[in-house]
């Protein structure tokens, strides 16, 4: 189980200089990624997007690469120009050509030979290694935070189960009280209405007693808590947990609407409060 929020940094030394890779994420219902790269590394964007999408399923992802040490560019450029000079000197000697080269000519040579990129394959390989380390660190943080969220959600789920138990204990007495009040009302009307009306009132009273029964809601609510606990122990993901919380909320609302007992109403409100806190936490689960 992973949190949707995370952060990681990694450095990499390429031919263009030293770069800082920054990966972060925030809550979002679906997957969204933004990549910001220096112009010289723009060809890596497709690889970055594919790598992130294969590891992350939800959240707003931000991947930035910034040059950390521009001074390194001059040192590397100097080494590359020196290497180009040696290469051209050998060729000039072999072909008996002139050996006077300006710095601009050497840079032009590097550009034409596409050596100013070191070779895209070499850059990509070095960047891929740093990127893999970055993603591993990023996922580790998400998993650590996710573990904390799971502990909190499990504790709140246990509180809900305890509240359900208290409602189950009070529910039979509540239903009996409803039946008693209705029977007393029917009895008081028995002498004032016809036999046909008494039969109709009795049928309506039975229907009202049945409607006041919350046994089915409690059974479904307890079942959902078991599924929720199982989901937290596996890799269900935030979307399934959100669905289960939504269903539990419906059952709790129905219990509140049916109950005529103030204690059960208070307990039902307690369940709703715990569900709301869980919903806030689940929104941060990938």
Order of alpha helices (4+ residues) and beta strands (2+ residues): beta-beta-beta-alpha-beta-alpha-alpha-alpha-alpha-alpha-alpha-alpha
